[in-house]
Amino acid sequence: MNTFRVLVTNSFAKTFQASCMQSVGSHRRHVFGTIQQRKSKPFPVLDGKVDTSAAAFQENAAVMEKLIGNYRNMLAMAQAGGGEKAIERHTVRNKKFLATDRVRLLLDDDDYFLELAPLAGLGMEYGDVARAGVYAGIGKVNNKYCMIIANDGSVKGGTVYPITLKKQLRAQEIAEQNRIPCVYVVDSGGAFLPLQAEIFPDKNQGGRSFYNEAIMSAKGIPQVAIVCGNCTAGGAYIPTMANEAVIIHKIGTIFLGGPPLVKAATGEIVSAEELGGAALHCSVSGCTDYYAETEEVGFEIGRDIIEGLNLPCHPGPQRQPQLPLYNPAELNGLIPARNQHQMDIYKVISRIVDESRFHEFKKTYGPSLVTGLAHIHGFLTGIVGNKGEITGPAAAKGAHFIQMCCERGIPLIFLQNTSESVAESSMNSGESFGNCLREHAKMMAVVSCAQVPKITVIIGNSIGPSNFLMGGRCTSPNFLFTWPNAVIGLSNTESLVQQIAQEKIPKNLNPLEYIAAESKIREKYQREMSAAYSSTRLLDDGMILPTDTRQVLGRCLDITSAYLKPVASSYPVIRM
């Protein structure tokens, strides 16, 4: 009996051991397979599925198509430059290339050119100034990123208006922030004198462009000028302050006062070529370094100068870029025709990031702000997106996440779409409002002091203080773009209309007169808070289409990674 029990026990033990080993082996194979899968594909895939046949989707897409149509009409106006007669005068009579053709001669590939603020200057109080009179953007010259600022001589003769100056200063700011060499393609008649009070005297006016040029040069950011037109008055300092300057024979001139001014002051008659032409400045004054017989030769010399800058090699993305799993064209149907703040930020992210993969941080804490990591065109990126009102916990989460990204040197993408409701709506006591205010201040401080690249896209509403928290213009993002549906303002439109109507509309009007007066106020604020107004006034770096967002973000990430060196972020005193 004892022997039988021992045999049974041994047999059971062997069977149990074999079963356990089989189970462990199966478990190990499962774990090993999971590990292998994770090693090849980091970050979980977002669920971005949408019903494109739904009535709401179709309505959203139809409204967005109208906005896109308006954008394309405005872009066509900007690209028309000074109009047919001005272009004919510029090219046929003056025998000059257009600004776009000049930039094309300079670039390796003009399809890779990121144009900045193309709508700036339309509908200004002093008339349309197409492209603000400056064709500006970032492209590669001999495989090196350069900021190119080209005066458009076909627009008002290259005259500098206040919006022209603002665009040039913004282009220089972007170049300095990202340490990109500047190439100035100069063809300008100087300032528009009737508006000199808005161009000349203040800190961020006239002379600031020369200050920026000097500061960038001192920081080791190369400054190159190609003179292919007039450099009159203040414009004469652009080539003379550059590290290297090219001038084109017969069409390039540099002087503080042209022949008419010389004649008026001294009675002497002198030609533009004698007063400040290529031969004089290359052989006598030394204000320019390279003499070119033609524009083609001049821009080839410009390319050679860029080749000789000895810039560091561009590291490129960390991973091989991968397309999203969901179609970016579907973004048009995801933008609500009404109540923009209800946009599903996860479905937006799934159409922007590589393989629609997103590693969300603190998902269940402060859920009205979505934070997490993803790759865009192969670049590891921190994403901060709105999913409603920024509550106290959401702001605390945002500050935490942004500090982590700064610690790791990860660039930040802000997808801004704030709720139109005011922050106090969710507060039922002074204490809770104070707590929220403190957390907002914390996030604002962290965003302001973040030293990693910051790229902001206003994809919906940008209302009130949330604009500051989400990488608004005041926090100096490296780039800021808007979608055509964007609304930017201190408060939501209806709140502003009601407040202004109560203050401004006389009480003795009959109902119809009151409604008419209120409608005028509404039209004013709807226009001033629109994306079109923002872009024409250069309150952003350009309006972009939702379907182009991934491409633009990828280009910006590539640009910011080219020459920037990691800088540690330091923060102010933050109340706990």
C-alpha positions as CSV (number, residue, x, y, z in Angstrom):
1,M,0.0,0.0,0.0
2,N,2.8,2.4,0.9
3,T,4.6,1.4,-2.3
4,F,1.5,2.1,-4.4
5,R,1.0,5.5,-2.8
6,V,4.6,6.4,-3.5
7,L,4.2,5.4,-7.2
8,V,0.9,7.3,-7.5
9,T,2.4,10.4,-5.9
10,N,5.5,10.3,-8.1
11,S,3.4,9.8,-11.2
12,F,1.1,12.8,-10.2
13,A,4.1,14.9,-9.4
14,K,5.7,14.2,-12.9
15,T,2.4,14.9,-14.6
16,F,1.9,18.1,-12.6
17,Q,5.5,19.2,-13.2
18,A,5.1,18.6,-17.0
19,S,1.8,20.5,-17.0
20,C,3.4,23.4,-15.2
21,M,6.4,23.4,-17.5
22,Q,4.1,23.5,-20.5
23,S,2.1,26.3,-18.9
24,V,5.2,28.3,-18.1
25,G,6.6,27.7,-21.6
26,S,3.4,28.9,-23.1
27,H,3.4,32.0,-20.8
28,R,7.0,32.7,-21.7
29,R,6.3,32.5,-25.4
30,H,3.4,34.9,-25.0
31,V,5.5,37.3,-23.0
32,F,8.4,37.0,-25.4
33,G,6.1,37.6,-28.3
34,T,4.6,40.7,-26.6
35,I,8.0,42.0,-25.8
36,Q,9.2,41.5,-29.4
37,Q,6.1,43.3,-30.7
38,R,6.6,46.2,-28.3
39,K,10.2,46.6,-29.2
40,S,9.3,47.1,-32.9
41,K,6.3,49.3,-32.2
42,P,6.4,51.8,-29.3
43,F,3.3,53.6,-28.1
44,P,-0.3,52.3,-28.4
45,V,-2.4,53.0,-31.4
46,L,-5.2,55.5,-31.0
47,D,-8.8,54.7,-32.0
48,G,-9.3,57.3,-34.8
49,K,-12.2,55.7,-36.6
50,V,-15.0,58.0,-37.7
51,D,-18.2,57.5,-39.7
52,T,-17.6,59.7,-42.8
53,S,-21.1,59.0,-44.0
54,A,-22.7,60.6,-40.9
55,A,-24.7,63.8,-41.4
56,A,-22.7,65.7,-38.9
57,F,-19.4,64.7,-40.6
58,Q,-20.8,65.8,-44.0
59,E,-22.0,69.1,-42.6
60,N,-18.7,69.8,-40.9
61,A,-16.8,69.1,-44.1
62,A,-19.1,71.3,-46.2
63,V,-18.6,74.3,-43.8
64,M,-14.8,73.7,-43.8
65,E,-14.7,73.6,-47.6
66,K,-16.2,77.1,-47.7
67,L,-13.5,78.4,-45.3
68,I,-10.8,76.7,-47.3
69,G,-12.3,78.3,-50.5
70,N,-12.0,81.7,-48.8
71,Y,-8.4,80.9,-47.8
72,R,-7.4,79.9,-51.4
73,N,-9.0,83.1,-52.8
74,M,-6.9,85.2,-50.3
75,L,-3.8,83.2,-51.2
76,A,-4.3,83.8,-54.9
77,M,-4.6,87.6,-54.2
78,A,-1.3,87.4,-52.2
79,Q,0.5,85.4,-54.9
80,A,-0.6,87.9,-57.6
81,G,1.9,90.4,-56.1
82,G,1.5,94.0,-57.3
83,G,-0.7,93.0,-60.2
84,E,-0.2,92.5,-64.0
85,K,1.0,96.0,-64.8
86,A,3.4,96.2,-61.8
87,I,4.8,92.7,-62.7
88,E,5.2,93.7,-66.4
89,R,7.0,96.9,-65.3
90,H,9.3,95.0,-62.9
91,T,10.2,92.2,-65.3
92,V,10.1,93.8,-68.8
93,R,11.0,97.5,-68.3
94,N,13.3,97.1,-65.3
95,K,14.6,93.7,-66.4
96,K,14.4,92.1,-63.0
97,F,13.3,88.7,-61.8
98,L,10.3,88.3,-59.5
99,A,11.0,87.6,-55.8
100,T,9.6,84.1,-56.2
101,D,11.9,83.4,-59.1
102,R,14.9,84.8,-57.2
103,V,14.2,82.5,-54.2
104,R,13.8,79.6,-56.6
105,L,17.3,80.2,-58.0
106,L,18.7,80.1,-54.5
107,L,16.9,77.0,-53.2
108,D,17.8,73.3,-53.8
109,D,14.1,72.5,-54.2
110,D,11.4,75.1,-54.1
111,D,8.8,72.5,-53.1
112,Y,10.6,72.2,-49.8
113,F,10.1,75.9,-49.0
114,L,8.1,76.7,-45.9
115,E,6.6,80.1,-46.7
116,L,5.8,82.3,-43.7
117,A,2.7,84.5,-43.4
118,P,1.7,84.6,-47.1
119,L,-1.6,86.4,-46.3
120,A,0.0,89.2,-44.3
121,G,-0.8,92.7,-45.6
122,L,-4.2,92.0,-47.2
123,G,-7.0,94.3,-46.2
124,M,-4.9,96.8,-44.3
125,E,-6.2,100.3,-43.5
126,Y,-3.7,101.7,-46.0
127,G,-4.7,99.2,-48.7
128,D,-3.6,95.7,-49.8
129,V,0.1,95.0,-49.6
130,A,0.4,91.5,-51.1
131,R,2.6,89.2,-48.9
132,A,3.3,92.4,-46.9
133,G,5.8,93.2,-49.7
134,V,8.1,90.4,-48.6
135,Y,8.4,86.9,-49.8
136,A,9.8,85.1,-46.7
137,G,10.3,81.6,-45.6
138,I,12.7,78.7,-44.8
139,G,14.3,76.4,-47.3
140,K,17.4,74.5,-48.0
141,V,20.4,76.0,-49.9
142,N,23.1,73.3,-50.5
143,N,21.3,71.2,-48.0
144,K,21.5,73.9,-45.3
145,Y,18.4,75.5,-43.9
146,C,18.2,79.3,-44.5
147,M,15.7,82.0,-43.7
148,I,15.2,83.9,-46.9
149,I,13.7,87.4,-46.7
150,A,13.1,88.7,-50.3
151,N,11.7,92.2,-51.0
152,D,9.0,92.0,-53.7
153,G,9.8,94.9,-56.0
154,S,6.5,94.4,-57.9
155,V,4.5,95.4,-54.7
156,K,4.5,99.1,-54.3
157,G,8.0,99.3,-55.8
158,G,9.4,97.4,-52.8
159,T,8.4,100.2,-50.4
160,V,8.4,99.3,-46.7
161,Y,5.0,99.6,-45.0
162,P,4.4,99.0,-41.3
163,I,3.2,95.4,-42.1
164,T,6.4,94.9,-44.2
165,L,8.6,95.8,-41.3
166,K,6.6,93.6,-38.9
167,K,7.0,90.6,-41.2
168,Q,10.7,91.1,-41.6
169,L,11.2,91.4,-37.9
170,R,9.2,88.2,-37.3
171,A,11.3,86.4,-39.9
172,Q,14.4,87.6,-38.1
173,E,13.0,86.5,-34.7
174,I,12.3,83.0,-36.1
175,A,15.8,82.9,-37.5
176,E,17.4,83.9,-34.2
177,Q,15.3,81.5,-32.2
178,N,16.2,78.6,-34.4
179,R,19.8,79.7,-35.2
180,I,19.1,79.7,-39.0
181,P,21.3,81.7,-41.4
182,C,19.6,84.7,-43.0
183,V,19.7,85.5,-46.7
184,Y,18.4,89.0,-47.5
185,V,17.3,89.4,-51.2
186,V,17.2,93.2,-51.3
187,D,15.1,95.2,-53.7
188,S,13.5,98.1,-51.7
189,G,12.7,101.7,-52.2
190,G,12.8,102.4,-48.5
191,A,10.1,103.4,-46.1
192,F,6.6,104.6,-47.2
193,L,7.1,108.2,-45.9
194,P,3.4,109.1,-45.2
195,L,3.4,106.3,-42.6
196,Q,6.9,107.1,-41.2
197,A,5.5,107.5,-37.7
198,E,4.5,103.8,-37.7
199,I,7.8,102.7,-39.3
200,F,10.7,104.7,-37.9
201,P,10.8,105.8,-34.2
202,D,9.9,102.9,-31.8
203,K,12.0,100.1,-30.5
204,N,10.4,97.4,-32.7
205,Q,10.3,99.6,-35.8
206,G,12.7,100.8,-38.4
207,G,16.2,100.3,-36.9
208,R,15.3,97.0,-35.2
209,S,16.0,95.0,-38.3
210,F,19.6,96.3,-38.3
211,Y,19.9,95.6,-34.6
212,N,18.7,92.0,-35.1
213,E,21.2,91.6,-38.0
214,A,24.1,92.7,-35.7
215,I,23.0,90.5,-32.8
216,M,22.5,87.4,-34.9
217,S,25.9,87.9,-36.5
218,A,27.5,88.3,-33.0
219,K,25.8,85.0,-32.0
220,G,27.4,83.2,-34.9
221,I,24.2,83.1,-37.1
222,P,25.4,84.1,-40.6
223,Q,23.9,87.1,-42.4
224,V,24.1,87.2,-46.2
225,A,22.8,89.8,-48.6
226,I,22.1,89.7,-52.3
227,V,21.5,93.2,-53.7
228,C,19.4,92.9,-56.9
229,G,17.5,96.2,-56.8
230,N,17.5,99.4,-54.8
231,C,18.9,99.7,-51.3
232,T,17.8,103.2,-50.5
233,A,18.0,105.0,-47.2
234,G,17.8,102.6,-44.2
235,G,17.8,99.6,-46.5
236,A,21.4,100.4,-47.4
237,Y,22.5,99.1,-44.0
238,I,21.3,95.5,-44.7
239,P,24.1,94.6,-47.1
240,T,26.7,96.7,-45.3
241,M,26.0,95.0,-42.0
242,A,25.9,91.5,-43.6
243,N,28.8,89.0,-43.2
244,E,29.0,88.7,-47.0
245,A,27.2,90.6,-49.7
246,V,26.6,90.1,-53.5
247,I,25.5,92.9,-55.8
248,I,24.2,92.6,-59.3
249,H,25.6,94.8,-62.1
250,K,23.2,97.5,-63.5
251,I,20.2,96.6,-61.3
252,G,21.7,96.6,-57.8
253,T,22.4,99.9,-56.1
254,I,23.2,101.0,-52.5
255,F,22.9,104.6,-51.3
256,L,21.4,106.6,-48.5
257,G,20.0,109.2,-50.9
258,G,19.4,108.5,-54.6
259,P,20.2,110.7,-57.6
260,P,17.1,113.0,-57.2
261,L,18.1,113.8,-53.6
262,V,21.7,114.5,-54.7
263,K,20.4,116.9,-57.4
264,A,18.1,118.7,-55.0
265,A,20.8,119.1,-52.4
266,T,23.9,119.9,-54.5
267,G,22.6,120.5,-58.1
268,E,24.8,117.7,-59.3
269,I,23.5,115.2,-61.8
270,V,24.7,111.7,-61.2
271,S,23.4,108.3,-62.3
272,A,22.4,105.5,-59.9
273,E,25.2,103.3,-61.1
274,E,27.8,106.1,-60.5
275,L,26.4,106.9,-57.1
276,G,26.0,103.4,-55.7
277,G,26.3,100.7,-58.4
278,A,28.1,97.3,-58.3
279,A,31.4,98.6,-59.7
280,L,31.7,101.3,-57.1
281,H,30.8,99.2,-54.1
282,C,33.0,96.2,-55.1
283,S,36.0,98.2,-56.2
284,V,36.0,101.5,-54.3
285,S,33.8,101.5,-51.1
286,G,34.1,97.8,-50.3
287,C,30.5,97.7,-49.1
288,T,29.9,94.6,-51.1
289,D,32.2,91.5,-51.6
290,Y,31.0,89.9,-54.8
291,Y,30.3,91.4,-58.3
292,A,27.8,89.6,-60.5
293,E,27.0,90.4,-64.1
294,T,23.5,88.8,-64.0
295,E,21.0,87.7,-61.4
296,E,21.6,84.0,-62.3
297,V,25.3,84.5,-61.5
298,G,24.6,86.5,-58.3
299,F,22.4,83.7,-56.9
300,E,24.9,81.1,-57.8
301,I,27.5,83.1,-55.8
302,G,24.9,83.2,-53.0
303,R,24.7,79.4,-53.0
304,D,28.4,79.2,-52.9
305,I,28.5,81.5,-49.8
306,I,26.1,79.2,-48.0
307,E,28.2,76.2,-48.9
308,G,31.2,77.9,-47.2
309,L,29.5,78.7,-43.9
310,N,30.8,75.4,-42.3
311,L,27.5,74.7,-40.6
312,P,27.1,71.6,-38.4
313,C,25.7,68.5,-40.0
314,H,21.9,68.2,-39.6
315,P,21.1,65.1,-37.4
316,G,17.6,64.4,-38.8
317,P,14.8,62.5,-37.2
318,Q,15.3,59.8,-34.5
319,R,13.1,57.2,-36.3
320,Q,12.0,56.4,-39.9
321,P,8.9,58.5,-40.5
322,Q,5.6,56.5,-40.9
323,L,2.3,57.7,-42.2
324,P,-0.7,57.9,-39.8
325,L,-3.2,55.0,-39.9
326,Y,-6.0,57.4,-40.5
327,N,-6.5,59.8,-43.4
328,P,-5.6,63.5,-42.6
329,A,-8.2,64.5,-45.2
330,E,-10.8,63.4,-42.7
331,L,-9.8,66.3,-40.4
332,N,-12.1,68.6,-42.4
333,G,-15.1,66.6,-41.2
334,L,-13.9,66.4,-37.6
335,I,-14.0,70.2,-37.1
336,P,-17.5,71.0,-35.7
337,A,-19.5,73.5,-37.7
338,R,-20.8,74.7,-34.3
339,N,-19.3,74.5,-30.8
340,Q,-15.7,74.0,-32.0
341,H,-14.5,73.2,-28.5
342,Q,-16.2,69.8,-28.8
343,M,-13.7,68.6,-31.3
344,D,-12.3,65.1,-30.5
345,I,-8.6,65.8,-29.9
346,Y,-7.7,62.1,-30.0
347,K,-9.1,61.8,-33.5
348,V,-7.1,64.9,-34.5
349,I,-3.9,63.5,-33.1
350,S,-4.5,60.1,-34.7
351,R,-4.3,61.9,-38.2
352,I,-1.1,63.8,-37.4
353,V,1.3,61.5,-35.7
354,D,3.3,58.6,-37.1
355,E,1.2,55.3,-37.3
356,S,-1.4,57.1,-35.1
357,R,0.6,56.0,-32.0
358,F,0.3,58.1,-28.9
359,H,1.7,57.5,-25.3
360,E,-0.7,59.4,-23.1
361,F,0.5,60.9,-19.8
362,K,-1.9,61.1,-16.8
363,K,-4.9,60.1,-18.9
364,T,-7.5,60.1,-16.1
365,Y,-6.1,63.1,-14.2
366,G,-7.3,66.5,-15.4
367,P,-8.8,64.9,-18.5
368,S,-9.7,68.2,-20.2
369,L,-6.1,68.6,-21.2
370,V,-4.5,65.8,-23.2
371,T,-0.7,65.3,-22.9
372,G,1.5,62.6,-24.3
373,L,4.4,61.6,-26.5
374,A,4.3,60.7,-30.2
375,H,6.5,60.7,-33.3
376,I,5.8,63.2,-36.1
377,H,7.9,62.5,-39.3
378,G,10.2,60.5,-37.1
379,F,10.8,63.2,-34.4
380,L,9.9,62.4,-30.8
381,T,7.4,65.1,-29.7
382,G,5.4,66.1,-26.7
383,I,1.8,67.0,-27.5
384,V,-0.5,69.2,-25.4
385,G,-4.1,69.4,-26.7
386,N,-7.3,70.8,-25.3
387,K,-10.4,68.7,-24.7
388,G,-12.5,71.4,-23.0
389,E,-11.9,74.0,-20.3
390,I,-8.5,73.9,-18.6
391,T,-9.3,73.1,-15.0
392,G,-6.9,73.3,-12.1
393,P,-5.9,69.6,-12.2
394,A,-5.5,69.9,-16.0
395,A,-3.1,72.9,-15.7
396,A,-1.1,71.1,-13.0
397,K,-0.8,68.1,-15.3
398,G,0.2,70.3,-18.2
399,A,3.0,72.0,-16.1
400,H,4.2,68.6,-15.0
401,F,4.4,67.2,-18.5
402,I,6.0,70.3,-20.1
403,Q,8.7,70.2,-17.4
404,M,9.4,66.6,-18.2
405,C,9.7,67.4,-21.9
406,C,12.1,70.2,-21.1
407,E,14.2,67.9,-18.9
408,R,14.5,65.4,-21.8
409,G,14.9,68.0,-24.6
410,I,11.7,67.0,-26.3
411,P,10.0,69.7,-28.5
412,L,6.4,70.6,-27.7
413,I,3.4,70.8,-30.0
414,F,0.4,72.7,-28.7
415,L,-3.0,71.9,-30.4
416,Q,-5.0,74.8,-29.1
417,N,-8.8,74.6,-28.9
418,T,-10.1,76.1,-25.7
419,S,-13.6,76.1,-24.5
420,E,-15.7,79.2,-25.0
421,S,-17.0,79.0,-21.5
422,V,-15.3,81.2,-18.9
423,A,-13.1,79.6,-16.3
424,E,-15.4,80.7,-13.4
425,S,-18.2,78.6,-14.8
426,S,-17.0,75.4,-13.1
427,M,-16.1,77.2,-9.8
428,N,-18.5,77.2,-6.9
429,S,-16.4,78.9,-4.4
430,G,-13.6,81.5,-4.1
431,E,-11.3,78.8,-2.8
432,S,-11.7,76.6,-5.8
433,F,-11.3,79.5,-8.2
434,G,-8.1,80.5,-6.4
435,N,-6.8,77.0,-6.7
436,C,-7.5,77.0,-10.4
437,L,-5.9,80.4,-10.8
438,R,-2.8,79.2,-9.0
439,E,-2.4,76.1,-11.2
440,H,-3.0,78.3,-14.4
441,A,-0.2,80.6,-13.2
442,K,2.0,77.6,-12.8
443,M,1.4,76.2,-16.2
444,M,1.8,79.7,-17.8
445,A,5.2,80.1,-16.1
446,V,6.4,76.7,-17.2
447,V,5.3,77.3,-20.8
448,S,6.9,80.8,-20.9
449,C,10.3,79.4,-19.6
450,A,10.4,76.2,-21.6
451,Q,13.6,76.2,-23.6
452,V,12.7,73.4,-26.0
453,P,11.2,74.2,-29.4
454,K,7.5,75.1,-29.1
455,I,5.2,74.9,-32.1
456,T,1.5,76.0,-31.7
457,V,-1.4,75.3,-34.0
458,I,-4.7,77.0,-33.2
459,I,-7.1,74.3,-34.4
460,G,-10.3,75.8,-33.0
461,N,-11.0,78.4,-30.3
462,S,-8.2,80.4,-28.6
463,I,-10.2,82.3,-26.0
464,G,-9.0,84.4,-23.1
465,P,-6.2,83.3,-20.7
466,S,-6.1,79.8,-22.1
467,N,-4.3,81.3,-25.1
468,F,-1.4,82.1,-22.8
469,L,-1.4,78.6,-21.3
470,M,-1.4,76.8,-24.6
471,G,1.7,78.4,-26.2
472,G,0.1,81.6,-27.5
473,R,2.0,84.3,-29.3
474,C,3.0,86.0,-26.0
475,T,5.0,82.9,-24.9
476,S,7.3,83.2,-28.0
477,P,6.7,79.8,-29.7
478,N,9.2,79.0,-32.5
479,F,6.2,78.8,-34.9
480,L,2.5,79.5,-34.6
481,F,-0.1,78.6,-37.2
482,T,-3.9,78.8,-37.4
483,W,-6.5,76.7,-39.1
484,P,-9.1,78.6,-41.3
485,N,-11.8,78.0,-38.6
486,A,-9.8,79.4,-35.7
487,V,-11.3,82.1,-33.5
488,I,-8.9,84.2,-31.4
489,G,-10.1,86.7,-28.8
490,L,-10.3,87.9,-25.3
491,S,-13.7,86.3,-24.7
492,N,-16.2,84.5,-26.8
493,T,-17.9,86.5,-29.5
494,E,-21.4,86.7,-28.0
495,S,-20.1,87.7,-24.5
496,L,-18.2,90.6,-26.1
497,V,-21.1,91.6,-28.2
498,Q,-23.5,91.7,-25.2
499,Q,-21.0,93.6,-23.1
500,I,-20.2,96.2,-25.7
501,A,-23.9,96.6,-26.7
502,Q,-24.9,97.4,-23.2
503,E,-22.2,100.1,-22.9
504,K,-22.4,101.6,-26.4
505,I,-25.9,101.3,-27.8
506,P,-28.3,104.0,-26.7
507,K,-31.2,102.8,-24.6
508,N,-33.9,104.8,-26.4
509,L,-33.6,102.8,-29.7
510,N,-36.6,100.8,-30.9
511,P,-36.1,97.0,-31.1
512,L,-35.3,96.9,-34.8
513,E,-32.7,99.7,-34.5
514,Y,-31.2,97.9,-31.5
515,I,-30.9,94.7,-33.4
516,A,-29.2,96.5,-36.3
517,A,-26.7,98.2,-34.0
518,E,-26.0,94.9,-32.3
519,S,-25.4,93.2,-35.6
520,K,-22.8,95.8,-36.6
521,I,-21.0,95.1,-33.3
522,R,-21.2,91.4,-33.9
523,E,-19.8,91.7,-37.5
524,K,-16.9,93.8,-36.2
525,Y,-15.9,91.2,-33.5
526,Q,-16.4,88.2,-35.7
527,R,-14.1,89.7,-38.3
528,E,-11.4,90.7,-35.8
529,M,-11.5,87.3,-34.1
530,S,-11.3,85.3,-37.3
531,A,-8.3,83.4,-38.5
532,A,-8.2,85.6,-41.7
533,Y,-7.8,88.7,-39.6
534,S,-5.1,87.1,-37.5
535,S,-3.1,86.1,-40.6
536,T,-3.4,89.3,-42.5
537,R,-2.3,91.3,-39.4
538,L,0.6,88.8,-38.9
539,L,-0.7,87.6,-35.5
540,D,0.4,84.1,-36.7
541,D,3.1,82.7,-39.0
542,G,0.5,81.6,-41.5
543,M,-2.9,80.0,-42.0
544,I,-2.5,76.3,-42.8
545,L,-5.0,73.7,-44.0
546,P,-5.9,70.9,-41.5
547,T,-4.7,68.3,-44.1
548,D,-1.3,70.0,-44.4
549,T,-0.8,70.2,-40.6
550,R,1.3,67.0,-40.3
551,Q,3.6,68.1,-43.2
552,V,4.1,71.6,-41.7
553,L,4.8,70.2,-38.2
554,G,7.3,67.8,-39.6
555,R,9.1,70.6,-41.5
556,C,9.2,72.8,-38.4
557,L,10.5,69.9,-36.3
558,D,13.2,69.3,-38.9
559,I,14.1,73.0,-38.9
560,T,14.3,73.3,-35.1
561,S,16.5,70.3,-34.9
562,A,19.0,71.5,-37.5
563,Y,21.2,74.0,-35.5
564,L,19.6,74.4,-32.1
565,K,21.7,73.2,-29.1
566,P,20.0,71.9,-25.9
567,V,19.5,74.6,-23.3
568,A,18.4,73.9,-19.7
569,S,15.1,75.5,-18.7
570,S,15.0,77.5,-15.5
571,Y,11.8,78.5,-13.9
572,P,10.5,81.4,-11.7
573,V,9.2,81.1,-8.2
574,I,6.0,79.0,-8.5
575,R,3.4,79.1,-5.7
576,M,2.5,75.6,-4.4
